[in-house]
């Protein structure tokens, strides 16, 4: 298999995992098991198509803070529920938020979030 074929195979596998994740339909046990296995490649998989959800969420939090919360961003505590690998936390930290805690259904995803270094605390296995 040449490099181009390998790249295509990786992209197809990533698309399959993304599609499969959408079919889990809220079953906590199935979700935890699925994301446990997806934790290491999640960011690579979702990043292939210009995934900008985490940036949009963080920008929205910044806009709400500017419009409605008089306190400085560094003093506002945020709970990133379903933090996954920490993509939103990284974006929040980039915008000046510092008191970020995360929880996730999957301990493996939570471990990836911990490794970003932007969270005060991260707890996995939370349903």
PyMOL CGO cylinders between C-alpha atoms (Angstrom):
from pymol import cmd
from pymol.cgo import CYLINDER

trace = [
    CYLINDER, 0.00, 0.00, 0.00, 1.51, 3.37, -1.00, 0.3, 1, 1, 1, 1, 1, 1,
    CYLINDER, 1.51, 3.37, -1.00, 1.43, 6.52, 1.07, 0.3, 1, 1, 1, 1, 1, 1,
    CYLINDER, 1.43, 6.52, 1.07, -1.61, 7.94, -0.73, 0.3, 1, 1, 1, 1, 1, 1,
    CYLINDER, -1.61, 7.94, -0.73, -3.55, 4.72, -0.18, 0.3, 1, 1, 1, 1, 1, 1,
    CYLINDER, -3.55, 4.72, -0.18, -2.53, 4.69, 3.47, 0.3, 1, 1, 1, 1, 1, 1,
    CYLINDER, -2.53, 4.69, 3.47, -3.69, 8.29, 3.88, 0.3, 1, 1, 1, 1, 1, 1,
    CYLINDER, -3.69, 8.29, 3.88, -7.03, 7.46, 2.27, 0.3, 1, 1, 1, 1, 1, 1,
    CYLINDER, -7.03, 7.46, 2.27, -7.44, 4.43, 4.55, 0.3, 1, 1, 1, 1, 1, 1,
    CYLINDER, -7.44, 4.43, 4.55, -6.73, 6.61, 7.63, 0.3, 1, 1, 1, 1, 1, 1,
    CYLINDER, -6.73, 6.61, 7.63, -9.24, 9.22, 6.49, 0.3, 1, 1, 1, 1, 1, 1,
    CYLINDER, -9.24, 9.22, 6.49, -11.90, 6.60, 5.84, 0.3, 1, 1, 1, 1, 1, 1,
    CYLINDER, -11.90, 6.60, 5.84, -11.32, 5.04, 9.27, 0.3, 1, 1, 1, 1, 1, 1,
    CYLINDER, -11.32, 5.04, 9.27, -11.60, 8.48, 10.89, 0.3, 1, 1, 1, 1, 1, 1,
    CYLINDER, -11.60, 8.48, 10.89, -14.85, 9.21, 9.05, 0.3, 1, 1, 1, 1, 1, 1,
    CYLINDER, -14.85, 9.21, 9.05, -16.20, 5.82, 10.11, 0.3, 1, 1, 1, 1, 1, 1,
    CYLINDER, -16.20, 5.82, 10.11, -15.38, 6.50, 13.79, 0.3, 1, 1, 1, 1, 1, 1,
    CYLINDER, -15.38, 6.50, 13.79, -17.05, 9.92, 13.63, 0.3, 1, 1, 1, 1, 1, 1,
    CYLINDER, -17.05, 9.92, 13.63, -20.14, 8.44, 12.00, 0.3, 1, 1, 1, 1, 1, 1,
    CYLINDER, -20.14, 8.44, 12.00, -20.22, 5.57, 14.51, 0.3, 1, 1, 1, 1, 1, 1,
    CYLINDER, -20.22, 5.57, 14.51, -20.03, 8.04, 17.41, 0.3, 1, 1, 1, 1, 1, 1,
    CYLINDER, -20.03, 8.04, 17.41, -23.16, 9.78, 16.18, 0.3, 1, 1, 1, 1, 1, 1,
    CYLINDER, -23.16, 9.78, 16.18, -25.08, 6.49, 16.23, 0.3, 1, 1, 1, 1, 1, 1,
    CYLINDER, -25.08, 6.49, 16.23, -24.49, 5.81, 19.95, 0.3, 1, 1, 1, 1, 1, 1,
    CYLINDER, -24.49, 5.81, 19.95, -27.66, 7.71, 20.84, 0.3, 1, 1, 1, 1, 1, 1,
    CYLINDER, -27.66, 7.71, 20.84, -26.94, 8.67, 24.45, 0.3, 1, 1, 1, 1, 1, 1,
    CYLINDER, -26.94, 8.67, 24.45, -26.32, 5.22, 25.93, 0.3, 1, 1, 1, 1, 1, 1,
    CYLINDER, -26.32, 5.22, 25.93, -23.74, 6.05, 28.64, 0.3, 1, 1, 1, 1, 1, 1,
    CYLINDER, -23.74, 6.05, 28.64, -22.16, 2.61, 28.72, 0.3, 1, 1, 1, 1, 1, 1,
    CYLINDER, -22.16, 2.61, 28.72, -21.76, 2.42, 24.95, 0.3, 1, 1, 1, 1, 1, 1,
    CYLINDER, -21.76, 2.42, 24.95, -20.49, 6.01, 24.82, 0.3, 1, 1, 1, 1, 1, 1,
    CYLINDER, -20.49, 6.01, 24.82, -17.89, 5.41, 27.54, 0.3, 1, 1, 1, 1, 1, 1,
    CYLINDER, -17.89, 5.41, 27.54, -16.66, 2.26, 25.85, 0.3, 1, 1, 1, 1, 1, 1,
    CYLINDER, -16.66, 2.26, 25.85, -16.50, 3.90, 22.43, 0.3, 1, 1, 1, 1, 1, 1,
    CYLINDER, -16.50, 3.90, 22.43, -14.64, 7.01, 23.60, 0.3, 1, 1, 1, 1, 1, 1,
    CYLINDER, -14.64, 7.01, 23.60, -12.30, 4.92, 25.74, 0.3, 1, 1, 1, 1, 1, 1,
    CYLINDER, -12.30, 4.92, 25.74, -10.97, 3.39, 22.56, 0.3, 1, 1, 1, 1, 1, 1,
    CYLINDER, -10.97, 3.39, 22.56, -11.06, 6.63, 20.58, 0.3, 1, 1, 1, 1, 1, 1,
    CYLINDER, -11.06, 6.63, 20.58, -9.21, 8.86, 23.06, 0.3, 1, 1, 1, 1, 1, 1,
    CYLINDER, -9.21, 8.86, 23.06, -5.76, 8.67, 21.48, 0.3, 1, 1, 1, 1, 1, 1,
    CYLINDER, -5.76, 8.67, 21.48, -6.82, 9.38, 17.89, 0.3, 1, 1, 1, 1, 1, 1,
    CYLINDER, -6.82, 9.38, 17.89, -9.85, 11.62, 18.55, 0.3, 1, 1, 1, 1, 1, 1,
    CYLINDER, -9.85, 11.62, 18.55, -8.15, 14.97, 17.88, 0.3, 1, 1, 1, 1, 1, 1,
    CYLINDER, -8.15, 14.97, 17.88, -6.47, 13.69, 14.73, 0.3, 1, 1, 1, 1, 1, 1,
    CYLINDER, -6.47, 13.69, 14.73, -9.76, 12.27, 13.48, 0.3, 1, 1, 1, 1, 1, 1,
    CYLINDER, -9.76, 12.27, 13.48, -11.91, 15.34, 14.09, 0.3, 1, 1, 1, 1, 1, 1,
    CYLINDER, -11.91, 15.34, 14.09, -9.18, 17.73, 13.00, 0.3, 1, 1, 1, 1, 1, 1,
    CYLINDER, -9.18, 17.73, 13.00, -9.09, 16.37, 9.46, 0.3, 1, 1, 1, 1, 1, 1,
    CYLINDER, -9.09, 16.37, 9.46, -12.07, 18.41, 8.32, 0.3, 1, 1, 1, 1, 1, 1,
    CYLINDER, -12.07, 18.41, 8.32, -11.33, 21.75, 9.97, 0.3, 1, 1, 1, 1, 1, 1,
    CYLINDER, -11.33, 21.75, 9.97, -13.30, 21.06, 13.16, 0.3, 1, 1, 1, 1, 1, 1,
    CYLINDER, -13.30, 21.06, 13.16, -13.89, 24.47, 14.74, 0.3, 1, 1, 1, 1, 1, 1,
    CYLINDER, -13.89, 24.47, 14.74, -16.52, 23.65, 17.40, 0.3, 1, 1, 1, 1, 1, 1,
    CYLINDER, -16.52, 23.65, 17.40, -14.17, 24.13, 20.37, 0.3, 1, 1, 1, 1, 1, 1,
    CYLINDER, -14.17, 24.13, 20.37, -13.11, 27.56, 19.14, 0.3, 1, 1, 1, 1, 1, 1,
    CYLINDER, -13.11, 27.56, 19.14, -16.73, 28.63, 18.60, 0.3, 1, 1, 1, 1, 1, 1,
    CYLINDER, -16.73, 28.63, 18.60, -17.74, 27.48, 22.11, 0.3, 1, 1, 1, 1, 1, 1,
    CYLINDER, -17.74, 27.48, 22.11, -14.80, 29.32, 23.69, 0.3, 1, 1, 1, 1, 1, 1,
    CYLINDER, -14.80, 29.32, 23.69, -15.49, 32.49, 21.70, 0.3, 1, 1, 1, 1, 1, 1,
    CYLINDER, -15.49, 32.49, 21.70, -19.13, 32.33, 22.82, 0.3, 1, 1, 1, 1, 1, 1,
    CYLINDER, -19.13, 32.33, 22.82, -18.02, 32.02, 26.47, 0.3, 1, 1, 1, 1, 1, 1,
    CYLINDER, -18.02, 32.02, 26.47, -15.79, 35.05, 25.95, 0.3, 1, 1, 1, 1, 1, 1,
    CYLINDER, -15.79, 35.05, 25.95, -18.63, 37.05, 24.42, 0.3, 1, 1, 1, 1, 1, 1,
    CYLINDER, -18.63, 37.05, 24.42, -20.96, 36.17, 27.32, 0.3, 1, 1, 1, 1, 1, 1,
    CYLINDER, -20.96, 36.17, 27.32, -18.29, 37.16, 29.83, 0.3, 1, 1, 1, 1, 1, 1,
    CYLINDER, -18.29, 37.16, 29.83, -17.70, 40.48, 28.09, 0.3, 1, 1, 1, 1, 1, 1,
    CYLINDER, -17.70, 40.48, 28.09, -21.43, 41.25, 27.85, 0.3, 1, 1, 1, 1, 1, 1,
    CYLINDER, -21.43, 41.25, 27.85, -22.72, 40.02, 31.20, 0.3, 1, 1, 1, 1, 1, 1,
    CYLINDER, -22.72, 40.02, 31.20, -19.99, 39.26, 33.73, 0.3, 1, 1, 1, 1, 1, 1,
    CYLINDER, -19.99, 39.26, 33.73, -18.05, 42.13, 35.23, 0.3, 1, 1, 1, 1, 1, 1,
    CYLINDER, -18.05, 42.13, 35.23, -15.32, 39.93, 36.69, 0.3, 1, 1, 1, 1, 1, 1,
    CYLINDER, -15.32, 39.93, 36.69, -12.08, 39.35, 34.86, 0.3, 1, 1, 1, 1, 1, 1,
    CYLINDER, -12.08, 39.35, 34.86, -11.83, 36.14, 32.88, 0.3, 1, 1, 1, 1, 1, 1,
    CYLINDER, -11.83, 36.14, 32.88, -9.09, 34.91, 35.17, 0.3, 1, 1, 1, 1, 1, 1,
    CYLINDER, -9.09, 34.91, 35.17, -11.58, 34.94, 38.09, 0.3, 1, 1, 1, 1, 1, 1,
    CYLINDER, -11.58, 34.94, 38.09, -14.46, 33.10, 36.38, 0.3, 1, 1, 1, 1, 1, 1,
    CYLINDER, -14.46, 33.10, 36.38, -14.76, 29.38, 37.12, 0.3, 1, 1, 1, 1, 1, 1,
    CYLINDER, -14.76, 29.38, 37.12, -15.85, 27.23, 34.19, 0.3, 1, 1, 1, 1, 1, 1,
    CYLINDER, -15.85, 27.23, 34.19, -16.95, 23.59, 34.18, 0.3, 1, 1, 1, 1, 1, 1,
    CYLINDER, -16.95, 23.59, 34.18, -16.22, 21.93, 30.86, 0.3, 1, 1, 1, 1, 1, 1,
    CYLINDER, -16.22, 21.93, 30.86, -18.78, 19.12, 31.05, 0.3, 1, 1, 1, 1, 1, 1,
    CYLINDER, -18.78, 19.12, 31.05, -17.93, 16.44, 28.53, 0.3, 1, 1, 1, 1, 1, 1,
    CYLINDER, -17.93, 16.44, 28.53, -14.43, 17.89, 28.18, 0.3, 1, 1, 1, 1, 1, 1,
    CYLINDER, -14.43, 17.89, 28.18, -13.20, 15.03, 26.02, 0.3, 1, 1, 1, 1, 1, 1,
    CYLINDER, -13.20, 15.03, 26.02, -9.56, 15.54, 25.13, 0.3, 1, 1, 1, 1, 1, 1,
    CYLINDER, -9.56, 15.54, 25.13, -9.64, 19.17, 26.25, 0.3, 1, 1, 1, 1, 1, 1,
    CYLINDER, -9.64, 19.17, 26.25, -10.06, 20.99, 22.96, 0.3, 1, 1, 1, 1, 1, 1,
    CYLINDER, -10.06, 20.99, 22.96, -12.51, 23.54, 24.43, 0.3, 1, 1, 1, 1, 1, 1,
    CYLINDER, -12.51, 23.54, 24.43, -10.36, 24.01, 27.53, 0.3, 1, 1, 1, 1, 1, 1,
    CYLINDER, -10.36, 24.01, 27.53, -7.36, 24.86, 25.37, 0.3, 1, 1, 1, 1, 1, 1,
    CYLINDER, -7.36, 24.86, 25.37, -9.39, 27.48, 23.52, 0.3, 1, 1, 1, 1, 1, 1,
    CYLINDER, -9.39, 27.48, 23.52, -10.80, 28.92, 26.76, 0.3, 1, 1, 1, 1, 1, 1,
    CYLINDER, -10.80, 28.92, 26.76, -7.29, 29.21, 28.17, 0.3, 1, 1, 1, 1, 1, 1,
    CYLINDER, -7.29, 29.21, 28.17, -6.15, 30.94, 24.98, 0.3, 1, 1, 1, 1, 1, 1,
    CYLINDER, -6.15, 30.94, 24.98, -8.86, 33.56, 25.59, 0.3, 1, 1, 1, 1, 1, 1,
    CYLINDER, -8.86, 33.56, 25.59, -7.71, 34.24, 29.14, 0.3, 1, 1, 1, 1, 1, 1,
    CYLINDER, -7.71, 34.24, 29.14, -9.87, 31.93, 31.24, 0.3, 1, 1, 1, 1, 1, 1,
    CYLINDER, -9.87, 31.93, 31.24, -7.82, 30.21, 33.95, 0.3, 1, 1, 1, 1, 1, 1,
    CYLINDER, -7.82, 30.21, 33.95, -10.20, 28.48, 36.38, 0.3, 1, 1, 1, 1, 1, 1,
    CYLINDER, -10.20, 28.48, 36.38, -11.27, 25.59, 34.15, 0.3, 1, 1, 1, 1, 1, 1,
    CYLINDER, -11.27, 25.59, 34.15, -12.38, 22.22, 35.49, 0.3, 1, 1, 1, 1, 1, 1,
    CYLINDER, -12.38, 22.22, 35.49, -13.39, 19.30, 33.31, 0.3, 1, 1, 1, 1, 1, 1,
    CYLINDER, -13.39, 19.30, 33.31, -15.47, 16.16, 33.62, 0.3, 1, 1, 1, 1, 1, 1,
    CYLINDER, -15.47, 16.16, 33.62, -15.96, 13.41, 31.09, 0.3, 1, 1, 1, 1, 1, 1,
    CYLINDER, -15.96, 13.41, 31.09, -17.69, 10.05, 30.77, 0.3, 1, 1, 1, 1, 1, 1,
    CYLINDER, -17.69, 10.05, 30.77, -14.42, 8.42, 29.68, 0.3, 1, 1, 1, 1, 1, 1,
    CYLINDER, -14.42, 8.42, 29.68, -11.36, 8.31, 31.93, 0.3, 1, 1, 1, 1, 1, 1,
    CYLINDER, -11.36, 8.31, 31.93, -9.18, 7.91, 28.84, 0.3, 1, 1, 1, 1, 1, 1,
    CYLINDER, -9.18, 7.91, 28.84, -10.53, 11.11, 27.29, 0.3, 1, 1, 1, 1, 1, 1,
    CYLINDER, -10.53, 11.11, 27.29, -10.17, 12.89, 30.65, 0.3, 1, 1, 1, 1, 1, 1,
    CYLINDER, -10.17, 12.89, 30.65, -6.52, 11.82, 30.78, 0.3, 1, 1, 1, 1, 1, 1,
    CYLINDER, -6.52, 11.82, 30.78, -5.94, 13.45, 27.40, 0.3, 1, 1, 1, 1, 1, 1,
    CYLINDER, -5.94, 13.45, 27.40, -7.55, 16.64, 28.78, 0.3, 1, 1, 1, 1, 1, 1,
    CYLINDER, -7.55, 16.64, 28.78, -5.27, 16.55, 31.83, 0.3, 1, 1, 1, 1, 1, 1,
    CYLINDER, -5.27, 16.55, 31.83, -2.26, 16.42, 29.57, 0.3, 1, 1, 1, 1, 1, 1,
    CYLINDER, -2.26, 16.42, 29.57, -3.17, 19.80, 28.03, 0.3, 1, 1, 1, 1, 1, 1,
    CYLINDER, -3.17, 19.80, 28.03, -2.20, 21.46, 31.32, 0.3, 1, 1, 1, 1, 1, 1,
    CYLINDER, -2.20, 21.46, 31.32, -5.02, 24.03, 31.13, 0.3, 1, 1, 1, 1, 1, 1,
    CYLINDER, -5.02, 24.03, 31.13, -7.41, 22.48, 33.65, 0.3, 1, 1, 1, 1, 1, 1,
    CYLINDER, -7.41, 22.48, 33.65, -7.30, 22.88, 37.44, 0.3, 1, 1, 1, 1, 1, 1,
    CYLINDER, -7.30, 22.88, 37.44, -8.96, 19.50, 37.84, 0.3, 1, 1, 1, 1, 1, 1,
    CYLINDER, -8.96, 19.50, 37.84, -10.28, 16.86, 35.48, 0.3, 1, 1, 1, 1, 1, 1,
    CYLINDER, -10.28, 16.86, 35.48, -12.43, 13.92, 36.53, 0.3, 1, 1, 1, 1, 1, 1,
    CYLINDER, -12.43, 13.92, 36.53, -13.17, 10.96, 34.30, 0.3, 1, 1, 1, 1, 1, 1,
    CYLINDER, -13.17, 10.96, 34.30, -15.80, 8.24, 34.65, 0.3, 1, 1, 1, 1, 1, 1,
    CYLINDER, -15.80, 8.24, 34.65, -18.47, 10.86, 35.40, 0.3, 1, 1, 1, 1, 1, 1,
    CYLINDER, -18.47, 10.86, 35.40, -22.01, 10.14, 34.17, 0.3, 1, 1, 1, 1, 1, 1,
]
cmd.load_cgo(trace, "trace")
